[in-house]
Amino acid sequence: MPELPEVEVTMRGIAPHLLHGQIKEVILGTKNLRLPLSPDLLNLDGAKVLKLQRRAKYILVFTDKGTLVLHLGMSGHLRVLPQKESLGKHDHFALVMDSGKELILNDIRRFGLAVYVKVDDNPLLLPFLKDLGPEPFSLEFNANYLFEKIKKRRLPIKQLLMDNKVVVGVGNIYASEVLFATSISPLRKGCEITHSECEALVSAIVAILKASIEKGGTTIRDFSGADGKPGYFVQNLHVYGHKGEPCPRCGTAIEEVTLGQRSSFYCPNCQK
């Protein structure tokens, strides 16, 4: 599933092709995504694109005729290509721009999303956006905030870092890497994490997510950016996907455990 860095990379990739351009046509596929593709999306015909913004794993395209909210789901891609005559097999939504380019949402598993929000409505108040926690790069996300948020929680810290109501965008891959970077076991409860460890966690989250963005995201299976190129941060993963391999610090075999139905990778010697 694309995580925050992959969505950020995608947004940066499509922005130059959309920003300040005009949408000549909106094309809707015939199959539903996570939510049905509403005819309201056709209101974007003729709209001028004013701004793009990422909120968690959602891309918001602001226009003078309303806002388009996009989500890549588990297998979605956004591509900017020369205009085609028709949508491909797994293409579900497209914006034809006045430049002659076309923004296409391709999603084999159809867990993605394309939603229209009226021009006078706030898209951040949508049900799936309004209760999200802070962005990891925001001033609101700091050690004091994180400590207060988790100090009474008995869930494992790995699950808390992945809770979008605590902080957005720290998905499964990055949570494993952050905990390795800070030498904290994913099995420890939130209430056991000290304030100084929260400081380390915040610093590692920011650093690792920024590093992944710089390298184009992480390609584990089928993610690639808007230009079709894979992300190369996978080469920087120390524990995720490395079960049985030696820890890069101490040589102990990396172990895998399931937390919240997700695979977690860690060094039982280095991470306490």
Secondary structure, DSSP 4 states (H G I P E B T S, - for coil): ---HHHHHHHHHHHHHHHTT-BEEEEEE-SS--SS---GGGGGGTTPBEEEEEEETTEEEEEETTEEEEEE-TTTEEEEEEEPPSS--TTEEEEEEETTSEEEEEEESS---EEEEE-TTS-GGGSTTTTT----TTSTT-SHHHHHHHHTT--SBHHHHHT-TTT-SS--HHHHHHHHHHTT--TTSBGGG--HHHHHHHHHHHHHHHHHHHHTT-B-SSS---TTSPPPBGGGG-SSTT-TTSBPTTT-PBPEEEEETTEEEEE-TTT--
